Amino acid sequence: MAVDAGKFREIFGSLPTAVAVVTAVGEDGEPCGLTMNTVTAVAKTPPLLLVCLDETSQTLRAIRHSGTFVVNFLAGHGSELSDRFARKGRGKFAGFDWLAAPSAGGAPILSGHVLAHAECSVREEIRVGDHSVVIGLLDDGEAYDRPPLVYYRKNYSAWPIGGLRAIPTGR
């Protein structure tokens, strides 16, 4: 018997993760986006990553329409932005500036709020359970000298650059 959704969230909430906002432009020309921590590097050659989106997501529909998306890896000061994009509905882009990604169909780059962004074109989509795994080819992107936002057990923290010490492994 499989664990329930609450136990699933509890287990995966115990793993500290980076926080990203995936953005795309919908059929109506409006930007959409959502917060996620399911972003994984797949290959260096060609440069591929994957994201997992709920089948009911407006952002997934926009990605399917445009064939492109941006992964915005949030910087340490991005917890409010993470919360904003974690909710359902429209109007998430109101009140702050963003840039249209030239390599990703104009999908929003949350420029002042990221430590890196990846502009992607859809390479493949695989339906798994109630989600789709979207594999994207990195067409462009940039990394910035900012600390990352980390999520752990329903709390945010900025990862201290140079502030962590190595722990001996005993090997």
Backbone bond lengths (Angstrom), bond angles and torsions (degrees), N, CA, C in turn:
res aa  C-N    CA-C-N  psi(-1)  N-CA   C-N-CA  omega(-1)  CA-C   N-CA-C  phi
1 M - - - 1.444 - - 1.529 109.29 -
2 A 1.295 117.54 132.23 1.458 123.03 -178.19 1.526 111.12 -77.95
3 V 1.332 116.78 152.94 1.469 121.24 176.65 1.526 109.80 -68.20
4 D 1.326 116.86 156.45 1.465 120.52 177.98 1.530 110.21 -80.58
5 A 1.330 116.29 172.48 1.472 122.08 -175.84 1.525 111.98 -60.51
6 G 1.329 117.70 -37.19 1.463 121.19 179.30 1.522 111.94 -63.41
7 K 1.320 116.43 -45.83 1.470 121.24 179.04 1.535 110.19 -66.10
8 F 1.325 115.96 -38.83 1.463 120.92 178.11 1.534 109.74 -58.27
9 R 1.358 116.37 -48.72 1.472 120.78 179.40 1.528 111.34 -63.62
10 E 1.328 117.19 -38.37 1.462 121.29 179.57 1.530 110.66 -62.76
11 I 1.314 115.64 -45.09 1.467 120.08 -179.49 1.528 110.46 -63.46
12 F 1.336 117.03 -51.37 1.458 119.22 -176.75 1.519 112.82 -75.57
13 G 1.332 118.31 -21.01 1.456 121.39 173.59 1.515 112.21 -70.80
14 S 1.334 117.22 -14.63 1.463 122.35 178.31 1.523 112.33 -81.82
15 L 1.311 116.49 -7.79 1.455 120.98 179.47 1.528 108.91 -100.54
16 P 1.331 119.17 113.23 1.466 119.55 178.10 1.530 109.69 -60.16
17 T 1.329 115.88 132.61 1.456 119.71 -177.33 1.517 110.91 -135.95
18 A 1.321 114.54 156.50 1.456 121.12 170.53 1.518 107.69 -71.72
19 V 1.316 116.23 160.60 1.462 121.50 -179.22 1.522 108.22 -119.68
20 A 1.326 116.08 133.19 1.458 121.13 -179.55 1.519 109.88 -132.33
21 V 1.319 115.30 154.68 1.452 121.90 170.59 1.520 106.52 -117.67
22 V 1.332 116.08 121.28 1.460 121.58 178.05 1.522 107.07 -95.04
23 T 1.334 116.37 130.46 1.460 121.32 -177.36 1.525 110.68 -126.22
24 A 1.332 115.11 155.25 1.464 122.63 176.93 1.521 107.42 -158.62
25 V 1.317 115.96 171.40 1.460 121.35 176.32 1.518 108.10 -111.72
26 G 1.329 116.09 128.77 1.451 121.88 -176.74 1.513 113.51 -80.66
27 E 1.307 114.95 175.69 1.459 123.20 -179.79 1.525 111.84 -58.21
28 D 1.348 116.41 -30.78 1.463 121.50 179.69 1.531 113.03 -83.86
29 G 1.333 117.10 3.05 1.453 121.80 -179.97 1.516 114.16 83.74
30 E 1.330 116.44 -0.34 1.467 121.06 -179.52 1.528 110.58 -88.79
31 P 1.347 116.36 141.12 1.462 119.33 176.34 1.517 111.14 -74.27
32 C 1.317 116.19 148.01 1.454 120.93 172.21 1.522 108.09 -140.84
33 G 1.322 114.70 163.37 1.451 118.84 -178.49 1.507 111.74 -169.56
34 L 1.326 115.36 164.20 1.452 121.36 178.30 1.513 110.81 -150.66
35 T 1.330 113.85 154.06 1.462 121.48 178.28 1.520 109.04 -84.11
36 M 1.335 115.51 141.45 1.462 119.61 175.80 1.509 110.41 -156.49
37 N 1.312 114.49 162.36 1.464 119.81 171.99 1.522 110.93 -120.34
38 T 1.321 117.07 3.08 1.456 121.28 -179.63 1.522 109.79 -92.86
39 V 1.323 115.59 77.79 1.456 122.47 175.38 1.518 106.03 -130.44
40 T 1.310 115.95 125.41 1.458 120.23 -175.93 1.512 110.87 -136.05
41 A 1.319 116.12 136.24 1.458 120.79 171.61 1.524 107.23 -69.24
42 V 1.331 116.71 136.30 1.454 121.44 -179.21 1.522 110.99 -107.46
43 A 1.329 117.62 -48.83 1.466 121.76 -177.21 1.520 109.76 -154.69
44 K 1.355 115.42 152.78 1.466 120.73 174.09 1.519 111.33 -87.44
45 T 1.347 116.10 -32.81 1.455 120.46 -177.61 1.511 109.65 -130.27
46 P 1.304 119.80 105.62 1.456 125.59 -7.82 1.531 109.86 -72.62
47 P 1.335 117.75 161.94 1.469 119.91 -177.63 1.533 111.21 -71.72
48 L 1.347 115.53 109.47 1.460 121.68 -176.16 1.525 110.44 -126.53
49 L 1.325 115.46 146.46 1.458 122.39 171.13 1.519 108.33 -134.14
50 L 1.331 115.85 168.01 1.459 118.48 175.28 1.518 110.13 -132.17
51 V 1.329 114.26 149.23 1.457 123.30 173.52 1.531 106.75 -130.89
52 C 1.315 116.78 153.24 1.465 121.55 179.62 1.519 108.43 -120.65
53 L 1.339 116.25 124.20 1.462 121.39 -176.84 1.522 110.73 -126.29
54 D 1.323 115.68 142.23 1.453 123.41 175.98 1.525 109.54 -61.35
55 E 1.313 116.40 139.06 1.467 121.18 -179.03 1.522 113.43 -59.69
56 T 1.335 118.46 -23.02 1.463 121.30 -179.72 1.526 112.87 -89.44
57 S 1.304 118.18 0.83 1.460 122.98 -173.71 1.528 113.45 -70.71
58 Q 1.337 115.74 132.97 1.473 121.22 172.68 1.524 110.12 -61.93
59 T 1.320 116.18 -36.20 1.466 120.20 -179.20 1.525 110.79 -65.55
60 L 1.330 117.74 -39.16 1.464 119.95 176.62 1.525 109.89 -62.76
61 R 1.330 117.18 -42.37 1.470 119.39 177.36 1.526 110.98 -60.41
62 A 1.324 116.81 -40.47 1.469 120.73 179.15 1.527 110.98 -65.86
63 I 1.320 116.82 -40.32 1.471 120.60 178.06 1.522 110.00 -63.54
64 R 1.317 116.51 -43.28 1.467 119.74 178.02 1.524 111.22 -62.07
65 H 1.329 117.12 -39.00 1.465 121.43 179.39 1.529 111.78 -67.55
66 S 1.330 116.56 -49.92 1.467 120.52 -172.77 1.526 113.46 -85.72
67 G 1.333 116.03 -27.14 1.466 119.65 -176.08 1.515 112.89 75.77
68 T 1.354 116.53 10.92 1.465 121.38 -178.38 1.524 110.21 -141.19
69 F 1.328 115.99 161.84 1.465 121.84 175.67 1.523 109.40 -164.63
70 V 1.333 114.83 165.29 1.466 121.88 175.24 1.516 108.12 -122.37
71 V 1.328 116.31 135.56 1.455 121.87 170.24 1.517 106.39 -101.32
72 N 1.333 116.30 117.23 1.458 123.70 178.72 1.525 107.97 -103.37
73 F 1.347 117.72 107.08 1.454 121.93 179.11 1.530 106.99 -83.12
74 L 1.334 117.24 114.67 1.456 121.12 -171.55 1.524 113.15 -71.83
75 A 1.329 113.94 140.51 1.461 122.03 175.21 1.528 108.94 -79.71
76 G 1.310 116.24 167.48 1.461 123.18 -174.65 1.508 115.59 -53.70
77 H 1.315 118.37 -26.50 1.468 121.11 -179.31 1.536 112.23 -90.72
78 G 1.340 118.65 12.67 1.461 121.85 -171.99 1.515 117.30 -96.38
79 S 1.320 119.26 18.11 1.470 119.87 -176.26 1.534 112.46 -63.56
80 E 1.334 117.89 -38.55 1.471 119.42 178.36 1.527 111.01 -64.60
81 L 1.321 115.91 -38.08 1.465 120.29 177.70 1.529 110.38 -66.27
82 S 1.311 116.64 -40.30 1.464 120.69 177.01 1.524 110.38 -58.79
83 D 1.319 116.69 -46.76 1.469 120.65 178.81 1.525 111.53 -62.79
84 R 1.328 116.82 -40.49 1.473 121.01 -179.73 1.521 110.71 -60.51
85 F 1.330 117.37 -45.30 1.458 121.08 -176.71 1.521 113.17 -82.88
86 A 1.334 117.39 -7.67 1.459 120.68 176.62 1.529 111.33 -79.87
87 R 1.322 117.77 -18.11 1.471 119.67 -179.10 1.530 110.16 -87.10
88 K 1.295 115.59 159.29 1.465 122.22 178.74 1.526 109.54 -81.76
89 G 1.323 116.18 159.13 1.457 120.98 172.50 1.511 114.26 106.60
90 R 1.305 114.44 -177.03 1.464 122.19 -177.58 1.520 110.70 -100.71
91 G 1.322 116.21 -179.94 1.456 121.19 177.44 1.515 114.41 82.96
92 K 1.319 117.27 9.82 1.464 120.17 -177.68 1.531 112.78 -68.56
93 F 1.334 116.85 -22.92 1.459 120.44 -176.11 1.531 113.11 -92.69
94 A 1.315 117.06 -1.68 1.463 121.17 -178.42 1.527 110.64 -68.48
95 G 1.329 115.55 135.07 1.451 119.62 171.64 1.512 117.12 90.53
96 F 1.314 119.27 3.27 1.465 118.74 173.33 1.523 109.94 -148.24
97 D 1.324 115.01 157.07 1.460 121.46 -176.51 1.523 110.89 -86.74
98 W 1.319 114.42 146.97 1.453 121.53 174.79 1.525 107.91 -146.91
99 L 1.311 116.18 163.98 1.465 122.18 179.52 1.521 109.94 -110.78
100 A 1.327 116.18 144.78 1.466 121.23 176.10 1.526 109.03 -83.20
101 A 1.316 117.08 123.86 1.463 122.18 -178.11 1.523 110.56 -71.82
102 P 1.331 117.21 117.71 1.460 119.57 -179.45 1.526 113.90 -64.75
103 S 1.339 117.33 -31.41 1.464 120.64 -177.75 1.521 113.38 -91.52
104 A 1.340 117.42 -1.25 1.463 119.81 -175.36 1.523 110.91 -132.33
105 G 1.321 116.74 45.37 1.458 121.21 172.90 1.516 115.42 60.68
106 G 1.332 117.43 24.55 1.458 120.42 179.84 1.516 114.56 83.46
107 A 1.335 117.62 8.29 1.469 120.35 177.70 1.522 109.57 -57.44
108 P 1.324 117.89 143.43 1.462 120.90 -175.90 1.525 114.60 -66.44
109 I 1.325 113.52 133.50 1.464 122.43 166.86 1.524 104.91 -103.51
110 L 1.301 117.21 122.62 1.468 122.63 -178.67 1.530 108.89 -86.46
111 S 1.313 115.63 62.84 1.459 126.22 -162.91 1.520 116.62 -47.23
112 G 1.295 120.06 -49.14 1.456 120.86 -176.66 1.511 114.20 -80.58
113 H 1.310 117.21 -0.22 1.459 121.55 -172.07 1.525 113.95 -120.16
114 V 1.331 117.34 9.31 1.461 119.71 -174.00 1.521 112.07 -121.15
115 L 1.329 115.42 156.28 1.455 120.39 170.90 1.522 109.95 -98.51
116 A 1.336 115.17 -15.24 1.470 121.69 175.08 1.519 108.40 -166.71
117 H 1.320 115.07 157.38 1.464 119.55 171.58 1.518 108.39 -141.86
118 A 1.333 115.51 151.10 1.463 122.15 178.99 1.519 108.14 -127.64
119 E 1.332 116.42 123.03 1.457 122.54 177.23 1.525 107.19 -94.50
120 C 1.326 116.01 122.22 1.462 120.60 -169.32 1.522 113.20 -127.36
121 S 1.326 114.79 150.71 1.461 121.84 167.90 1.529 106.97 -114.46
122 V 1.330 115.32 142.39 1.462 120.14 -176.32 1.520 109.77 -67.16
123 R 1.306 115.33 127.77 1.456 122.09 177.55 1.525 110.54 -100.94
124 E 1.371 114.68 -37.16 1.463 119.64 -177.51 1.530 108.91 -162.85
125 E 1.330 115.66 153.64 1.467 121.53 174.92 1.519 108.08 -133.85
126 I 1.327 115.31 133.86 1.460 121.21 -178.76 1.526 107.95 -128.94
127 R 1.313 117.27 123.08 1.467 120.85 178.22 1.521 108.79 -83.12
128 V 1.349 114.81 128.16 1.460 121.76 179.81 1.526 107.65 -137.52
129 G 1.320 117.43 112.38 1.465 120.67 -178.35 1.521 109.87 61.26
130 D 1.334 116.70 -132.10 1.457 121.31 -179.49 1.527 113.21 -92.88
131 H 1.329 116.27 13.52 1.466 121.97 -179.46 1.531 110.66 -127.60
132 S 1.323 114.13 165.19 1.465 121.15 169.88 1.515 108.67 -119.02
133 V 1.316 115.42 135.51 1.458 122.49 173.06 1.529 105.76 -91.19
134 V 1.316 115.81 119.10 1.461 120.62 179.83 1.523 107.38 -108.31
135 I 1.313 115.77 121.76 1.459 121.56 178.21 1.521 107.29 -98.99
136 G 1.335 114.99 125.13 1.453 120.39 -177.64 1.514 112.38 -116.53
137 L 1.327 115.11 141.54 1.458 122.49 172.85 1.521 107.30 -87.73
138 L 1.327 117.74 125.89 1.458 121.36 179.18 1.522 108.95 -75.99
139 D 1.326 115.09 108.89 1.456 121.07 179.82 1.520 112.13 -89.48
140 D 1.327 116.45 -26.43 1.465 121.95 179.99 1.519 107.45 -165.92
141 G 1.307 116.30 174.99 1.456 121.00 178.55 1.507 110.38 163.08
142 E 1.305 115.21 -179.13 1.458 120.96 -177.50 1.521 108.66 -159.70
143 A 1.334 115.87 149.89 1.466 122.08 173.37 1.527 107.78 -119.13
144 Y 1.337 115.84 144.59 1.457 122.64 -176.97 1.520 109.05 -124.10
145 D 1.311 116.71 156.64 1.461 122.00 -177.93 1.529 110.00 -85.19
146 R 1.325 115.69 75.57 1.460 122.74 179.01 1.524 108.31 -137.41
147 P 1.325 117.87 151.34 1.472 119.36 177.02 1.531 110.27 -73.53
148 P 1.331 117.70 150.55 1.469 120.55 179.13 1.518 112.43 -82.32
149 L 1.332 114.64 155.28 1.456 122.13 170.30 1.520 107.33 -86.73
150 V 1.322 116.72 133.40 1.460 122.31 179.92 1.528 108.51 -122.10
151 Y 1.339 115.14 140.06 1.465 121.84 178.44 1.516 108.34 -114.00
152 Y 1.356 115.37 132.00 1.462 120.41 -179.43 1.521 109.16 -151.19
153 R 1.314 117.33 118.93 1.468 123.58 177.53 1.535 113.05 47.39
154 K 1.340 114.16 54.93 1.469 123.79 175.83 1.522 114.04 67.98
155 N 1.337 117.26 19.47 1.459 121.51 178.53 1.517 110.16 -130.70
156 Y 1.334 115.32 149.21 1.456 122.26 176.68 1.524 109.86 -103.99
157 S 1.324 114.40 153.30 1.451 120.99 173.62 1.517 108.49 -154.96
158 A 1.327 115.58 148.93 1.467 119.85 172.37 1.521 107.31 -89.55
159 W 1.316 116.12 130.09 1.460 121.42 178.82 1.527 107.35 -71.10
160 P 1.328 118.39 124.42 1.469 119.56 -177.81 1.532 111.62 -75.27
161 I 1.327 116.35 114.10 1.465 119.86 178.70 1.522 108.62 -65.54
162 G 1.321 116.21 122.62 1.457 121.81 179.35 1.515 113.41 73.16
163 G 1.335 118.42 2.60 1.453 121.42 -175.42 1.514 114.53 -95.52
164 L 1.318 118.37 -5.96 1.464 120.65 179.75 1.519 109.74 -96.65
165 R 1.315 115.69 146.28 1.453 118.81 177.82 1.519 109.38 -108.40
166 A 1.296 116.07 151.09 1.458 120.78 178.97 1.521 109.47 -70.50
167 I 1.316 115.96 142.21 1.462 121.94 176.43 1.515 107.17 -107.63
168 P 1.348 117.54 124.65 1.467 119.19 -179.68 1.524 110.76 -59.05
169 T 1.318 115.80 138.99 1.456 120.65 -179.38 1.522 112.72 -90.02
170 G 1.318 118.24 -10.97 1.446 120.27 -179.90 1.504 113.59 82.19
171 R 1.317 117.22 11.36 1.470 120.14 -179.83 1.494 110.92 -90.48
